[in-house]
């Protein structure tokens, strides 16, 4: 059973984390992340489209492949521009980035498959909508856990 002190401390810690997430500094990182995300998302869409149109790969599998390619590029750009000054090593940072991307991949493929199953939405439009949710999840994971900027 938690004491009142422990619960108050947990509430204070949560409020402190939320204030840091909503700070102008993190807002600037989110803007930079959005620029990079849009760029690499375009690359991921081209990969998705090419795999589906030219190689006949399943739309869901192709979305996963495009996601991995785009996120590898995202890490390189993120380390240099979005989260510059991180004290995490390149190798360990990339490994954790891939873990966070794995969470994003699960969110992406699950929501993407669900949208394709329950709507008649174009597969590229569905992928774009799903990216909004997955992108925010991965940004928060990387900002807080990987690059330790929040």
Order of alpha helices (4+ residues) and beta strands (2+ residues): alpha-alpha-alpha-alpha-alpha
